[in-house]
Protein backbone atom coordinates (compact mmCIF):
# COMPACT_ATOMS: atom_id res chain seq x y z
CA UNK A 1 0.00 0.00 0.00
CA UNK A 2 2.73 2.42 0.97
CA UNK A 3 5.57 0.85 -1.03
CA UNK A 4 5.59 3.41 -3.84
CA UNK A 5 5.37 6.34 -1.44
CA UNK A 6 8.16 4.91 0.70
CA UNK A 7 10.37 4.42 -2.34
CA UNK A 8 9.74 8.02 -3.40
CA UNK A 9 10.45 9.22 0.13
CA UNK A 10 13.71 7.25 0.25
CA UNK A 11 14.75 8.60 -3.14
CA UNK A 12 13.98 12.16 -2.03
CA UNK A 13 15.99 11.73 1.17
CA UNK A 14 18.99 10.36 -0.72
CA UNK A 15 18.95 12.95 -3.52
CA UNK A 16 17.87 16.04 -1.54
CA UNK A 17 17.47 15.51 2.21
CA UNK A 18 20.78 13.83 3.06
CA UNK A 19 22.92 16.16 0.90
CA UNK A 20 21.22 19.28 2.31
CA UNK A 21 21.63 18.12 5.91
CA UNK A 22 25.25 17.12 5.25
CA UNK A 23 26.04 20.53 3.75
CA UNK A 24 24.51 22.41 6.68
CA UNK A 25 26.31 20.30 9.29
CA UNK A 26 29.72 20.30 7.56
CA UNK A 27 29.61 24.01 6.73
CA UNK A 28 28.72 24.83 10.32
CA UNK A 29 31.75 22.80 11.32
CA UNK A 30 34.07 25.46 9.88
CA UNK A 31 32.59 28.04 12.26
CA UNK A 32 32.67 25.75 15.30
CA UNK A 33 36.26 24.71 14.52
CA UNK A 34 37.26 28.37 14.46
CA UNK A 35 35.47 28.85 17.79
CA UNK A 36 36.97 25.76 19.42
CA UNK A 37 40.53 26.53 18.36
CA UNK A 38 40.36 29.80 20.30
CA UNK A 39 40.41 27.70 23.47
CA UNK A 40 42.59 24.74 22.45
CA UNK A 41 45.53 23.79 20.31
CA UNK A 42 44.78 21.89 17.11
CA UNK A 43 45.77 18.40 18.22
CA UNK A 44 44.05 18.56 21.61
CA UNK A 45 40.82 19.66 19.95
CA UNK A 46 41.02 16.89 17.34
CA UNK A 47 41.84 14.33 20.05
CA UNK A 48 38.82 15.31 22.16
CA UNK A 49 36.65 15.42 19.05
CA UNK A 50 37.63 11.84 18.14
CA UNK A 51 37.20 10.69 21.76
CA UNK A 52 33.66 12.07 21.96
CA UNK A 53 32.79 10.57 18.58
CA UNK A 54 34.14 7.19 19.67
CA UNK A 55 31.98 7.14 22.82
CA UNK A 56 28.85 7.91 20.79
CA UNK A 57 29.71 5.32 18.15
CA UNK A 58 30.21 2.63 20.80
CA UNK A 59 26.76 3.49 22.17
CA UNK A 60 25.19 3.35 18.69
CA UNK A 61 26.94 0.12 17.82
CA UNK A 62 25.98 -1.48 21.13
CA UNK A 63 22.33 -0.59 20.62
CA UNK A 64 22.36 -2.00 17.09
CA UNK A 65 23.90 -5.28 18.26
CA UNK A 66 21.50 -5.59 21.19
CA UNK A 67 18.22 -4.63 19.55
CA UNK A 68 18.68 -5.37 15.86
CA UNK A 69 20.96 -8.39 15.91
CA UNK A 70 19.84 -9.66 19.34
CA UNK A 71 23.47 -9.90 20.39
CA UNK A 72 24.04 -13.04 18.32
CA UNK A 73 25.41 -11.87 14.98
CA UNK A 74 29.15 -11.55 14.63
CA UNK A 75 30.61 -8.79 12.52
CA UNK A 76 33.29 -10.59 10.56
CA UNK A 77 35.09 -8.37 8.08
CA UNK A 78 37.32 -9.64 5.30
CA UNK A 79 40.94 -8.52 5.48
CA UNK A 80 40.74 -6.53 2.22
CA UNK A 81 37.61 -4.76 3.45
CA UNK A 82 39.26 -3.96 6.77
CA UNK A 83 42.24 -2.46 4.92
CA UNK A 84 39.86 -0.25 2.91
CA UNK A 85 38.10 0.89 6.08
CA UNK A 86 41.34 1.77 7.87
CA UNK A 87 42.98 3.45 4.86
CA UNK A 88 39.94 5.55 3.98
CA UNK A 89 39.52 6.48 7.64
CA UNK A 90 43.14 7.59 7.92
CA UNK A 91 42.84 9.64 4.73
CA UNK A 92 39.53 11.34 5.59
CA UNK A 93 39.75 11.68 9.36
CA UNK A 94 43.48 11.99 10.00
CA UNK A 95 45.70 13.00 7.09
CA UNK A 96 43.18 15.41 5.56
CA UNK A 97 42.81 17.24 8.89
CA UNK A 98 46.55 17.19 9.62
CA UNK A 99 47.46 18.65 6.23
CA UNK A 100 44.55 21.13 6.26
CA UNK A 101 45.34 22.62 9.67
CA UNK A 102 49.08 22.50 8.97
CA UNK A 103 48.50 24.52 5.78
CA UNK A 104 46.57 27.10 7.78
CA UNK A 105 49.38 27.28 10.35
CA UNK A 106 51.84 28.28 7.60
CA UNK A 107 49.75 31.48 7.24
CA UNK A 108 48.75 30.53 3.69
CA UNK A 109 45.68 32.57 2.77
CA UNK A 110 42.44 30.66 3.33
CA UNK A 111 41.28 31.61 -0.15
CA UNK A 112 44.19 29.69 -1.69
CA UNK A 113 43.41 26.63 0.44
CA UNK A 114 39.74 26.76 -0.62
CA UNK A 115 40.71 26.95 -4.30
CA UNK A 116 43.13 24.02 -4.03
CA UNK A 117 40.56 21.86 -2.24
CA UNK A 118 37.96 23.01 -4.76
CA UNK A 119 39.67 20.88 -7.40
CA UNK A 120 38.61 17.74 -5.48
CA UNK A 121 35.32 17.03 -7.31
CA UNK A 122 37.07 17.29 -10.69
CA UNK A 123 39.91 14.97 -9.62
CA UNK A 124 37.39 12.50 -8.17
CA UNK A 125 35.45 12.55 -11.44
CA UNK A 126 38.61 11.78 -13.41
CA UNK A 127 39.55 8.95 -11.04
CA UNK A 128 36.16 7.32 -10.47
CA UNK A 129 34.45 7.56 -13.86
CA UNK A 130 34.99 4.85 -16.44
CA UNK A 131 33.63 7.15 -19.16
CA UNK A 132 34.24 10.90 -19.22
CA UNK A 133 31.39 13.01 -20.52
CA UNK A 134 32.41 16.31 -22.09
CA UNK A 135 29.36 18.14 -20.71
CA UNK A 136 30.06 16.84 -17.19
CA UNK A 137 33.64 18.10 -17.31
CA UNK A 138 32.50 21.51 -18.60
CA UNK A 139 29.92 21.83 -15.81
CA UNK A 140 32.47 20.86 -13.15
CA UNK A 141 34.93 23.40 -14.53
CA UNK A 142 32.16 26.01 -14.42
CA UNK A 143 31.56 25.08 -10.77
CA UNK A 144 35.24 25.58 -10.02
CA UNK A 145 35.29 28.93 -11.84
CA UNK A 146 32.27 30.01 -9.82
CA UNK A 147 33.97 28.90 -6.61
CA UNK A 148 37.06 30.86 -7.60
CA UNK A 149 35.03 34.01 -8.31
CA UNK A 150 33.15 33.72 -5.01
CA UNK A 151 36.31 33.01 -3.02
CA UNK A 152 38.34 35.85 -4.53
CA UNK A 153 35.44 38.19 -3.88
CA UNK A 154 35.22 37.15 -0.23
CA UNK A 155 38.76 36.32 0.91
CA UNK A 156 41.82 38.52 0.61
CA UNK A 157 44.79 36.70 -0.91
CA UNK A 158 47.60 38.10 1.21
CA UNK A 159 49.94 35.25 2.10
CA UNK A 160 51.27 32.70 -0.39
CA UNK A 161 54.01 30.22 0.47
CA UNK A 162 55.22 26.99 -1.11
CA UNK A 163 55.03 24.86 2.05
CA UNK A 164 51.41 25.84 2.64
CA UNK A 165 50.50 25.08 -0.98
CA UNK A 166 52.16 21.65 -0.80
CA UNK A 167 50.32 20.85 2.44
CA UNK A 168 47.02 21.96 0.90
CA UNK A 169 47.68 19.70 -2.11
CA UNK A 170 48.31 16.77 0.26
CA UNK A 171 45.00 17.60 1.97
CA UNK A 172 43.35 17.55 -1.46
CA UNK A 173 44.84 14.14 -2.28
CA UNK A 174 43.82 12.76 1.12
CA UNK A 175 40.16 13.72 0.83
CA UNK A 176 40.01 12.65 -2.83
CA UNK A 177 41.48 9.17 -2.40
CA UNK A 178 39.64 8.77 0.90
CA UNK A 179 36.28 9.48 -0.75
CA UNK A 180 36.94 7.08 -3.63
CA UNK A 181 38.00 4.26 -1.28
CA UNK A 182 35.11 4.96 1.12
CA UNK A 183 32.67 4.46 -1.76
CA UNK A 184 33.93 0.87 -2.17
CA UNK A 185 33.24 -0.11 1.45
CA UNK A 186 30.21 -2.35 2.06
CA UNK A 187 30.46 -2.85 5.83
CA UNK A 188 27.65 -1.46 7.99
CA UNK A 189 28.19 2.34 8.33
CA UNK A 190 28.30 2.57 12.14
CA UNK A 191 30.86 -0.25 12.40
CA UNK A 192 32.88 1.30 9.57
CA UNK A 193 33.01 4.68 11.29
CA UNK A 194 33.75 3.05 14.65
CA UNK A 195 36.87 1.33 13.29
CA UNK A 196 37.99 4.51 11.53
CA UNK A 197 37.53 6.64 14.65
CA UNK A 198 39.58 4.23 16.77
CA UNK A 199 42.46 4.63 14.30
CA UNK A 200 42.08 8.42 14.28
CA UNK A 201 41.96 8.65 18.07
CA UNK A 202 45.22 6.72 18.41
CA UNK A 203 47.10 9.05 16.07
CA UNK A 204 45.67 12.24 17.60
CA UNK A 205 46.53 10.91 21.07
CA UNK A 206 50.18 10.61 20.01
CA UNK A 207 50.19 14.10 18.45
CA UNK A 208 48.60 15.54 21.60
CA UNK A 209 51.16 13.83 23.81
CA UNK A 210 54.00 15.24 21.70
CA UNK A 211 52.63 18.79 21.44
CA UNK A 212 51.00 19.03 24.87
CA UNK A 213 47.35 19.09 25.91
CA UNK A 214 45.78 22.54 25.77
CA UNK A 215 42.02 22.93 26.21
CA UNK A 216 40.15 25.58 28.19
CA UNK A 217 36.79 24.24 29.35
CA UNK A 218 33.95 26.76 29.00
CA UNK A 219 30.55 27.03 27.36
CA UNK A 220 31.97 28.05 23.97
CA UNK A 221 34.69 25.40 23.78
CA UNK A 222 32.28 22.67 24.88
CA UNK A 223 29.66 23.78 22.34
CA UNK A 224 32.31 23.63 19.61
CA UNK A 225 33.50 20.22 20.82
CA UNK A 226 29.98 18.77 20.91
CA UNK A 227 29.21 20.04 17.41
CA UNK A 228 32.45 18.72 15.94
CA UNK A 229 32.59 15.48 17.93
CA UNK A 230 28.93 14.46 17.82
CA UNK A 231 27.24 16.29 14.95
CA UNK A 232 30.09 16.38 12.41
CA UNK A 233 32.29 13.37 13.28
CA UNK A 234 29.29 11.07 13.75
CA UNK A 235 26.29 12.63 12.01
CA UNK A 236 27.96 14.14 8.94
CA UNK A 237 30.30 11.18 8.37
CA UNK A 238 27.41 8.71 8.62
CA UNK A 239 25.49 10.81 6.09
CA UNK A 240 28.54 10.85 3.81
CA UNK A 241 28.88 7.08 4.10
CA UNK A 242 25.19 6.54 3.34
CA UNK A 243 25.30 8.87 0.33
CA UNK A 244 28.33 7.03 -1.04
CA UNK A 245 26.38 3.75 -0.74
CA UNK A 246 23.55 4.99 -2.95
CA UNK A 247 25.26 7.49 -5.23
CA UNK A 248 28.55 7.54 -7.13
CA UNK A 249 31.64 9.05 -5.52
CA UNK A 250 31.90 11.77 -8.18
CA UNK A 251 28.26 12.80 -7.63
CA UNK A 252 28.71 13.05 -3.88
CA UNK A 253 32.06 14.84 -4.14
CA UNK A 254 30.50 17.69 -6.14
CA UNK A 255 28.69 18.72 -2.95
CA UNK A 256 32.06 19.97 -1.69
CA UNK A 257 31.77 22.85 -4.17
CA UNK A 258 28.98 24.24 -1.98
CA UNK A 259 30.68 23.92 1.40
CA UNK A 260 32.81 27.13 1.23
CA UNK A 261 29.82 29.05 -0.14
CA UNK A 262 27.51 28.00 2.69
CA UNK A 263 30.27 28.79 5.20
CA UNK A 264 30.54 32.30 3.71
CA UNK A 265 26.76 32.66 4.08
CA UNK A 266 26.87 31.52 7.71
CA UNK A 267 29.68 33.98 8.45
CA UNK A 268 27.68 36.81 6.88
CA UNK A 269 24.71 35.95 9.10
CA UNK A 270 26.49 35.28 12.40
CA UNK A 271 29.59 37.50 12.09
CA UNK A 272 28.06 40.22 9.88
CA UNK A 273 30.64 39.89 7.12
CA UNK A 274 29.58 41.31 3.77
CA UNK A 275 28.92 39.34 0.60
CA UNK A 276 29.83 41.54 -2.37
CA UNK A 277 28.49 41.27 -5.90
CA UNK A 278 31.45 39.18 -7.06
CA UNK A 279 30.84 36.58 -4.35
CA UNK A 280 27.11 36.42 -5.08
CA UNK A 281 27.77 36.04 -8.82
CA UNK A 282 30.19 33.18 -8.12
CA UNK A 283 27.64 31.53 -5.83
CA UNK A 284 24.98 31.66 -8.54
CA UNK A 285 27.33 30.19 -11.14
CA UNK A 286 28.21 27.29 -8.83
CA UNK A 287 24.58 26.56 -7.95
CA UNK A 288 23.34 26.64 -11.55
CA UNK A 289 26.24 24.53 -12.86
CA UNK A 290 25.89 22.03 -10.02
CA UNK A 291 22.13 21.71 -10.54
CA UNK A 292 22.68 20.97 -14.22
CA UNK A 293 25.38 18.42 -13.35
CA UNK A 294 23.38 16.62 -10.68
CA UNK A 295 19.95 16.46 -12.33
CA UNK A 296 20.73 16.99 -16.05
CA UNK A 297 17.32 18.47 -16.96
CA UNK A 298 18.55 18.83 -20.57
CA UNK A 299 19.18 15.07 -21.00
CA UNK A 300 16.76 13.02 -23.09
CA UNK A 301 14.73 10.57 -21.04
CA UNK A 302 15.22 6.95 -21.87
Protein Blocks (a to p, Z undefined) as FASTA:
>chain_A
ZZmmmmmmmmmmmmmmmmmmmmmmmmmmmmmmmmmmmmccfklmmmmmmmmmmmmmmmmm
mmmmmmmnnomaccdddfklmmmmmmmmmmmmmmmmmmmmmmmmnopafklmmmmmmmmm
mmmmmmmpmbdcfklmmmmmmmmmmmmmmmmmmpccfbccfklmmmmmmmmmmmmmmmmm
mmmpcbdfklmmmmmmmmmmmmmmmmmmmnopaddddfklmmmmmmmmmmmmmmmmmmmm
mmmmmpcfklmmmmmmmmmmmmmmmmmmmnopacdfklmmmmmmmmmmmmmmmnommbcc
ZZ
